């Protein structure tokens, strides 16, 4: 208990120091990994292994754990080339088909139509922490690579800027399909998964765009230019199921705000009350960033052959 409180206090302290930064940098992103609330660490079962030597074989066991891992930093921002995570902003510089410019945030504050660029880049903190801690057998490795650009909207102009072919999907044509929120607190529709959002609240518009990116980047064969984040299962290692990200369902994913406000907790969209305006989270330049967490399960290898696992009743 004392160690848990100490870890929590350390995490809060580092996150508080990082939150005073004038821009989102890699040090802040790495520090955000210390959130115990987002990690949600649990011992969930037992794994069984067959261990063999020249003198015979025996069955060994290891603890099966489950926890969330920050895989990506998803940025949603108004001005092309101005990712709020400054260390990776050069990855998404304007191109001939994705030119510079963006929303005039001041004049569009009450406009319902907004455009957001978006980037999904491998979370450096999640990669470094899990690579190091996984040697203990009690932490699962992330399936994402640090600083790997899994999606850059500037390289996907047809789908991201023109909604082709996303605008022809049934989910985009039928009202009420795949909404981020409910009738009483609707932040926006998931389809078409492009940079255009009908939402007067800039924070909510950026969150909807982030949700869209999280939806398709964790699947294969989507009509976008991207690198799928779909790690493979192996003996004693169970990464998130491809295509399992469902809006509003905290068992499949979580979001941790990184910019312009840094949180030490995670949530799903929509968060807060239906009447909340998120006035303290409105970015003056229309730039936002979140850490994207997903659940992993694993156990330490204790033999040459994996026999199976048994989960405790939750």
C-alpha positions as CSV (number, residue, x, y, z in Angstrom):
1,X,0.0,0.0,0.0
2,X,2.8,2.4,0.9
3,X,4.7,1.6,-2.3
4,X,1.5,2.1,-4.3
5,X,0.9,5.5,-2.7
6,X,4.5,6.5,-3.3
7,X,4.3,5.5,-7.0
8,X,1.0,7.5,-7.3
9,X,2.6,10.6,-5.6
10,X,5.6,10.4,-7.9
11,X,3.4,10.1,-10.9
12,X,1.3,13.1,-9.9
13,X,4.4,15.1,-9.1
14,X,6.1,14.5,-12.5
15,X,2.9,15.1,-14.4
16,X,2.4,18.4,-12.5
17,X,5.9,19.5,-13.4
18,X,5.4,18.5,-17.1
19,X,2.1,20.4,-17.2
20,X,4.0,23.7,-16.7
21,X,5.8,23.3,-20.0
22,X,5.1,26.0,-22.6
23,X,4.8,23.4,-25.4
24,X,4.2,19.6,-25.7
25,X,7.6,17.9,-26.0
26,X,8.8,14.4,-25.7
27,X,9.8,14.8,-22.1
28,X,6.2,15.6,-21.2
29,X,4.9,12.7,-23.3
30,X,7.2,10.2,-21.6
31,X,6.3,11.5,-18.2
32,X,2.6,11.0,-18.8
33,X,3.3,7.2,-18.9
34,X,3.4,7.2,-15.1
35,X,-0.3,7.5,-14.8
36,X,-1.5,4.6,-12.6
37,X,-5.1,5.4,-13.3
38,X,-4.6,4.9,-17.0
39,X,-2.6,1.8,-16.6
40,X,-5.2,0.0,-14.5
41,X,-2.9,-2.9,-13.6
42,X,-4.5,-6.2,-12.7
43,X,-3.5,-9.8,-12.0
44,X,-6.1,-11.7,-13.9
45,X,-5.0,-15.4,-14.1
46,X,-2.4,-18.1,-14.4
47,X,-0.4,-19.4,-17.4
48,X,0.8,-23.0,-17.7
49,X,4.1,-24.0,-19.4
50,X,5.7,-27.3,-20.2
51,X,9.4,-27.1,-19.2
52,X,11.6,-29.9,-20.4
53,X,15.2,-31.0,-19.8
54,X,17.2,-34.1,-20.5
55,X,15.8,-35.5,-17.3
56,X,12.2,-35.1,-18.1
57,X,9.4,-32.5,-18.2
58,X,7.4,-30.6,-15.7
59,X,4.6,-28.1,-15.7
60,X,5.4,-24.6,-14.5
61,X,3.1,-21.6,-13.9
62,X,3.4,-17.9,-14.2
63,X,1.1,-15.0,-13.3
64,X,-1.1,-13.5,-16.0
65,X,-1.5,-9.8,-15.8
66,X,-3.6,-7.2,-17.7
67,X,-3.0,-3.5,-18.0
68,X,-3.4,-0.6,-20.5
69,X,-0.4,0.6,-22.5
70,X,0.0,4.0,-24.1
71,X,0.5,3.0,-27.8
72,X,0.1,6.3,-29.7
73,X,0.0,10.0,-29.3
74,X,-2.9,11.2,-31.5
75,X,-2.8,14.9,-32.3
76,X,-5.7,16.8,-33.8
77,X,-4.9,20.4,-34.9
78,X,-6.2,23.1,-37.1
79,X,-3.1,24.4,-39.0
80,X,-1.3,22.1,-41.4
81,X,2.3,21.4,-40.2
82,X,1.6,22.7,-36.7
83,X,1.3,19.5,-34.6
84,X,1.2,20.6,-31.0
85,X,3.8,17.9,-30.2
86,X,6.7,20.0,-31.5
87,X,9.3,17.2,-31.7
88,X,7.3,15.4,-34.5
89,X,5.7,18.4,-36.2
90,X,8.1,18.2,-39.1
91,X,6.7,14.8,-40.1
92,X,3.5,16.4,-41.2
93,X,4.7,19.4,-43.1
94,X,2.5,20.8,-45.9
95,X,2.6,19.1,-49.3
96,X,1.3,19.9,-52.7
97,X,-2.0,18.1,-52.0
98,X,-2.1,19.0,-48.3
99,X,-1.3,22.7,-48.3
100,X,-0.7,24.9,-45.3
101,X,-3.2,27.1,-43.5
102,X,-6.2,26.1,-41.4
103,X,-9.1,27.3,-39.4
104,X,-9.2,30.9,-38.1
105,X,-9.9,29.8,-34.6
106,X,-11.1,33.2,-33.4
107,X,-13.6,33.7,-36.2
108,X,-14.8,30.0,-36.3
109,X,-15.5,29.8,-32.6
110,X,-19.3,29.7,-33.3
111,X,-19.1,28.0,-36.7
112,X,-20.3,24.4,-36.8
113,X,-18.0,23.2,-39.5
114,X,-14.3,22.7,-38.6
115,X,-11.4,21.0,-40.2
116,X,-8.6,19.2,-38.3
117,X,-5.4,17.7,-39.4
118,X,-4.4,14.6,-37.4
119,X,-1.3,12.5,-36.7
120,X,-0.9,9.2,-34.9
121,X,2.7,8.6,-33.8
122,X,4.1,5.8,-31.6
123,X,4.2,6.8,-27.9
124,X,7.9,7.0,-26.8
125,X,7.0,6.6,-23.1
126,X,4.9,3.5,-23.6
127,X,7.6,1.9,-25.7
128,X,10.6,2.6,-23.4
129,X,8.7,1.7,-20.2
130,X,7.3,-1.6,-21.4
131,X,10.5,-2.6,-23.2
132,X,12.4,-2.1,-20.0
133,X,9.8,-3.4,-17.5
134,X,8.7,-6.4,-19.5
135,X,11.9,-8.2,-18.5
136,X,10.3,-8.6,-15.1
137,X,7.5,-10.8,-16.5
138,X,4.9,-8.6,-15.0
139,X,4.5,-5.9,-17.7
140,X,3.4,-6.4,-21.3
141,X,5.3,-4.9,-24.2
142,X,3.5,-2.4,-26.4
143,X,2.8,-3.4,-30.0
144,X,3.7,0.2,-31.2
145,X,7.1,1.5,-32.0
146,X,8.3,4.8,-30.5
147,X,8.0,7.8,-32.9
148,X,6.7,5.6,-35.7
149,X,4.2,7.6,-37.8
150,X,1.2,5.3,-38.1
151,X,-0.9,8.0,-39.6
152,X,-0.2,11.5,-41.0
153,X,-3.2,13.2,-42.5
154,X,-1.1,15.2,-44.9
155,X,-0.2,12.0,-46.7
156,X,-3.9,11.0,-47.0
157,X,-5.5,14.0,-48.8
158,X,-8.1,12.1,-50.7
159,X,-9.8,10.4,-47.7
160,X,-8.9,13.0,-45.1
161,X,-9.7,16.2,-47.0
162,X,-12.3,15.0,-49.5
163,X,-14.0,12.1,-47.5
164,X,-13.5,9.7,-50.5
165,X,-14.7,7.0,-50.2
166,X,-15.6,7.4,-46.6
167,X,-18.7,9.6,-47.3
168,X,-20.3,6.7,-49.2
169,X,-20.2,4.3,-46.3
170,X,-23.6,3.3,-44.9
171,X,-22.5,4.6,-41.5
172,X,-22.0,8.0,-43.0
173,X,-25.3,8.0,-44.8
174,X,-27.6,6.7,-42.1
175,X,-28.3,9.1,-39.2
176,X,-27.5,7.8,-35.7
177,X,-24.9,5.3,-36.8
178,X,-21.6,5.2,-34.9
179,X,-22.0,8.4,-32.9
180,X,-19.4,9.7,-30.5
181,X,-21.9,10.3,-27.6
182,X,-25.6,10.0,-27.2
183,X,-28.7,12.0,-28.1
184,X,-28.3,14.0,-25.0
185,X,-24.5,14.6,-25.4
186,X,-23.6,14.1,-29.0
187,X,-20.0,15.2,-29.9
188,X,-20.2,14.1,-33.5
189,X,-20.4,11.2,-35.9
190,X,-17.6,8.8,-36.4
191,X,-18.2,8.5,-40.2
192,X,-17.0,9.7,-42.5
193,X,-13.6,9.3,-40.9
194,X,-12.1,12.5,-42.3
195,X,-10.9,15.9,-41.0
196,X,-14.3,17.6,-41.3
197,X,-16.5,17.9,-38.2
198,X,-19.8,19.6,-37.5
199,X,-19.3,20.8,-34.0
200,X,-19.2,24.4,-32.5
201,X,-17.0,23.3,-29.6
202,X,-13.4,23.1,-30.8
203,X,-12.3,20.7,-28.1
204,X,-15.1,18.3,-28.9
205,X,-14.4,18.6,-32.6
206,X,-10.8,17.6,-32.0
207,X,-11.8,14.7,-29.8
208,X,-14.1,13.3,-32.5
209,X,-11.2,13.5,-35.0
210,X,-8.9,11.7,-32.6
211,X,-11.6,9.0,-32.1
212,X,-11.8,8.5,-35.9
213,X,-8.1,8.0,-36.2
214,X,-8.1,5.5,-33.3
215,X,-10.8,3.6,-35.0
216,X,-9.2,3.0,-38.4
217,X,-5.6,2.9,-37.4
218,X,-6.2,-0.2,-35.2
219,X,-7.7,-2.1,-38.2
220,X,-6.3,-3.5,-41.5
221,X,-7.7,-2.7,-44.9
222,X,-9.2,0.7,-44.3
223,X,-9.4,3.3,-47.1
224,X,-6.6,5.4,-45.8
225,X,-2.9,5.9,-46.2
226,X,-1.6,4.6,-42.9
227,X,0.3,1.9,-41.1
228,X,-2.0,-0.5,-39.2
229,X,-1.4,-0.9,-35.5
230,X,-2.4,-4.6,-35.2
231,X,0.2,-6.5,-33.1
232,X,0.1,-10.3,-33.4
233,X,-0.8,-12.6,-30.5
234,X,1.8,-15.1,-29.4
235,X,2.3,-17.7,-26.6
236,X,1.6,-15.9,-23.3
237,X,1.0,-12.5,-25.0
238,X,-2.4,-11.1,-25.9
239,X,-2.5,-7.7,-27.5
240,X,-5.7,-5.8,-28.2
241,X,-8.0,-7.3,-30.8
242,X,-7.9,-5.6,-34.2
243,X,-11.0,-3.5,-34.8
244,X,-12.1,-3.7,-31.2
245,X,-12.0,0.0,-30.5
246,X,-15.5,1.1,-29.8
247,X,-16.5,4.7,-29.1
248,X,-17.6,5.2,-25.5
249,X,-16.4,1.7,-24.3
250,X,-13.6,2.0,-21.7
251,X,-12.7,-1.7,-21.8
252,X,-11.3,-1.3,-25.4
253,X,-9.4,2.0,-25.1
254,X,-8.8,5.2,-23.1
255,X,-7.7,8.7,-23.9
256,X,-5.3,10.7,-21.7
257,X,-5.2,14.5,-22.5
258,X,-1.7,15.7,-23.1
259,X,-2.2,19.2,-24.6
260,X,-3.2,21.9,-24.0
261,X,-4.0,20.4,-20.6
262,X,-2.1,17.4,-19.2
263,X,-4.2,14.9,-17.2
264,X,-3.0,12.1,-14.9
265,X,-6.3,10.2,-15.6
266,X,-7.9,8.6,-18.6
267,X,-11.4,8.6,-20.0
268,X,-13.4,7.9,-23.1
269,X,-15.3,10.3,-25.3
270,X,-17.6,11.9,-24.4
271,X,-16.2,12.8,-21.0
272,X,-17.6,15.2,-18.5
273,X,-21.2,16.4,-18.2
274,X,-23.4,17.1,-21.2
275,X,-23.5,20.8,-20.4
276,X,-19.7,21.1,-20.0
277,X,-18.0,23.5,-22.5
278,X,-14.4,22.6,-21.6
279,X,-13.5,26.2,-21.6
280,X,-10.3,25.5,-19.7
281,X,-9.2,23.1,-22.5
282,X,-9.8,25.3,-25.5
283,X,-6.5,25.7,-27.5
284,X,-6.1,29.1,-28.9
285,X,-4.4,27.7,-32.0
286,X,-6.8,24.8,-32.3
287,X,-4.1,22.2,-31.5
288,X,-4.8,19.2,-29.2
289,X,-3.1,15.9,-28.3
290,X,-4.0,12.7,-26.4
291,X,-2.3,9.5,-25.5
292,X,-4.2,6.5,-26.8
293,X,-4.2,3.6,-24.3
294,X,-5.3,0.0,-25.1
295,X,-5.4,-3.2,-22.9
296,X,-2.7,-5.9,-23.1
297,X,-2.5,-9.3,-21.3
298,X,0.6,-11.3,-20.9
299,X,2.6,-13.7,-18.6
300,X,6.2,-14.6,-18.2
301,X,7.5,-17.5,-20.2
302,X,8.4,-20.4,-17.9
303,X,8.9,-23.2,-20.4
304,X,9.4,-24.2,-24.0
305,X,5.7,-24.9,-24.7
306,X,2.6,-22.9,-23.8
307,X,-0.1,-25.1,-22.4
308,X,-2.8,-22.5,-21.9
309,X,-4.1,-20.1,-19.3
310,X,-6.9,-19.8,-16.7
311,X,-8.5,-16.5,-15.8
312,X,-9.8,-15.7,-12.4
313,X,-13.4,-14.9,-12.1
314,X,-13.8,-11.1,-12.2
